[in-house]
Amino acid sequence: MSEDLFSSLDHLATTSTVVIDRPRGSAHPRYPAAIYPLDYGYLDGTVSADGDGIDLFRGSAVGNGVVAMAVIADIDKKDVEVKILLDCTADEIGTAAAFLRDTLGLGTTVLRREVS
């Protein structure tokens, strides 16, 4: 069942333009002490629940595709979002999750793609 979800996310990622608007090492626009550990951006031409493009973290394992997704709950914004983890290594998945959870204080669950 989850493979259908990840296949659909792969399709979105490969048929959309990846826009990185917060490169690794840049500061979060509202929280300057929060430094992005991976490239962060969105899929241009897609729409997420907040009306913007689908958010993503892009790692260094080019060609891996969508390896995980983070489901986050932002109590301050009273919002739930999904963020795609594209071309990430296992360590980068953990790094993105820790950034969301520990640095930004968001309720975060990561769903990893099952590897056969």
Protein Blocks (a to p, Z undefined) as FASTA:
>chain_A
ZZmmmmmmmmmmmmpccddfbdghiacfklmmlccfbdcdddehiacfkopacdddddfk
ghklpabdcddddfklopadddddehiafklmmmmmmmmmmmnopacdddddddZZ
